[in-house]
Amino acid sequence: MKKLMSLVALAVVASVVAASAQEVLSANAVGYVKRAIPAGKLQIVSVPFENISSETGTYKFGETQIAQDLPQGSSVMFWSEESQVWSGGGKSAKGWAAAQANKELAPGEAFFVKNNSGADLEVTAAGEVPSDATLSRSYAGNAALSIVAGPYPVDVRFGDTELADQLPQGSSVMFWNADSQVWSGGGKSAKGWAAAQANKIVSAGEGFFIRSGSEGTWESVKPYTWP
């Protein structure tokens, strides 16, 4: 079984819980993942949890713990597949502007945040652990860039994902390094992905960019047997 929720703490909301290393018998498990953001630098993040207070299960950015954790002066940026540009804004003394606070986050969507403080910090993505057997994230074609993230709170080897398998030859993937503030990645050849890309461990709450010649949908299968 894949390593489940590295840096995740689980609190099971139920009167009776039966648990083992492989399975937790519960309907409502909540947890969190943490992402480190070096001082003055950009980090790519996602929220691989459901909003227990929302009928749709999705979060608006302003509802996330990440939005609360970021101090005044921080900024957030969202990527548009359609226009291929960033949009976003900063956190003032009054909080986030409506355009940022009301941005709805789809399952498997990632975004950038910048820590404009003078100290390193951690932000927390929290919520209900997804119980859906599959979760989907669409991506663009025509060599347009799409930003994606695993929709479940697990660490996963990129080469083991359904996405890595289904992306056509000629596609590329790019991973962000928050320390050096640069991208690294490569393309998919007739032989598949190079070891550097295939063996990249994508942490829970981490996003990355892909470029594909044809549009598609990443149907991610739940990698645990509960909840």
N, C-alpha and C positions, 0 to 999 in steps of 0.2 A: 504494500500500500504506500502511496506517495506520502512524503512527510506532510502532515496535516497542520496547517496554520502555524508556520514558524513565526515566533513573536506574537502569538495570539493567545489570549486568555479567554476561557469560556465560562460563562455562568449559565446554568441550565434553569430555565424558568418553568418549573413543574413541581408538583407535590411529591411525585415518586420518580426517581431516576435510576435506571439500571445502566451501568457503564462498563466497558471493557476497552482494551487497547484498540480494538477494531470497530466497536460499535457503541453508540450512546442511544438509548431508547428514550427519545424525548421529542416533543413537537415544537418546542420553542427554545432554541439555543441562541444566545447572543454572545458576541465576542468583539475583539478589536485587533487591529494590526497597527504597528507604529512605523513611521517613515522618518528617517533623520534628514535634516536639511542644514547643510553647513551655513555659517554666517555669510550673508551677502550673496548667496548662490541660489540657482534654480534647481528644483527637484520635480520629477514627474511622479504623480500619485494617482491613485484610484480608490474607489470605495466598494470593495467586494462584499457588500452586505446589503440587506434590504431594510427599508424604513418601516419599522413596526407600527408607526403612527400614521402611515399613509395607506390609502385604499389600493393604490397602484404598486406599493412596495418600493417606489423610487424616492430618491432624495433630491431636493433642491440644494444647490451648493450651500446656501446660507443656513440650511438645517443640519449640515454635517458637523461633526466634531472638529474636522480639519479647519473649517471656517472659523470656529470658535477659538481654536488653539493659536491660529496665526495672529501675531501682535499687530498693533497699529503700524502702518507703513509697509506692511506686506502687500503682495500683489498676486493675482491669479490670472491665468490665460487659458482660454478654451480654443480648440482647433476646429475650423469649419472645413469639412470635406468638400462641400459644394464650392466655396469661394477660395479654398486653399490659403486662408489667412487666419491669423490669431485675433482674438478679441478678448478684452478683459479690463481690469482696473485695480485700483488699490483700496486698502482698508484705511478709512479715516478715523478720526476720533468718534464719529457717529456710527462706524461700522462699514459694512459693504453697501455699495450702491445697489439699487433694485435690479439693474441689468445683470450683475454678478450674483446677488443673493438668490434671485429667482431662476437662475439657470438650472434646468432639470438635467440630472445626470442619468444617462441610460446605463443598463447593465453592461459591463465591459468597456466603459468609457474612461479614458484617462485625461489628465490635464496637468498643466504646470503651475507650480506655486513658487514664489520667490521670498526668501527670508531676508528682508532688508534690515534686520536688527544687527547688532554688533556681536551676537553670540550664537553658537550652534543651538538648534532646537529640534525637538521631535514633535510631529503631529500625529494624531490618532484618527484612524478610520474605524468607526464602530457601528454596530447594528445587529440585525438578526441574521444568523447564518442561513444562506439560501438553501431551500429544500427541494427546489425544482430539479427534476432529473436531467434536464438540459437547459442551458441559457444561451441565447444567440446574440451575436454582435455583427452587424453588416459592415462591409468595407467597400471602398470605391475601386473602380477599375480605371482603365485608360492611363495607367502609370501615375495616378493621383495618390497623394499621401493620405493615409488613414492612421489615426491614433487609437490603439486598442489596449486592453488589459484583460487578464484572466478574471472572469466574473465570480469565481469562488475564492475564498480566503485560504489558498494553498500556495506553497512554493512549487514550481514546476520547471522541469527542463524543457526549453523551447522545442527541441527536436521531438519531444514526446507529445506535443499538443496536436490536436486535430488541425489547427490552423497551419502549422508547419507542414503537415502532410498534404493538405489540400491546395495550398498556394501553388500556382503553376510555375514551371520553369521560367526563369527570367525575373521572378519576383525578388524583392529585397527586404531586409529587416534591419532596423537600427535601434540600438539601445543607448540610453543616456547615462553618462558617468557624472554624478553630482560633484565629485571631488575635482575632476579635471575640467568639467563643463564642456565636454565634447561628446560627439556621437561615435559609436563604433558599430560595425555591422558588415553585411555582405549579401551576395545574391545567391539564388538557388540555381544550380547548374543541372545538367542532365544527370549528374550523379547525386544530386540532392544538395543539402546544406553542408558547408564546411564545418569542421569540428568546433571552431570558435563560436559559430552561431548555434549549432545544434546542441552544444553542451552548456550554453548559457542558462544559468538558473534564474528564472524570473520570479522574484519574490512576491509574496502576497502583498497587494496594494501597489505594485509597480506597473507602469505602462510602457509601451514602446511604439515605434512607428513601423508601418509596413507600406510597401508600394507594390501594387499588382496590376498586371495588364488587363485583368478581367475582374469585374465586381463579384462579390460573393457574400456568404454568411458563415461566420464561425459558429458552429454548433458545439458548444463546450459541454461535455458530459460530466455530471457531478462525480468528483473523484473520491467520495466517501459514502458510506452506507447509511448515514444518518444526517440530519434529523429527518 
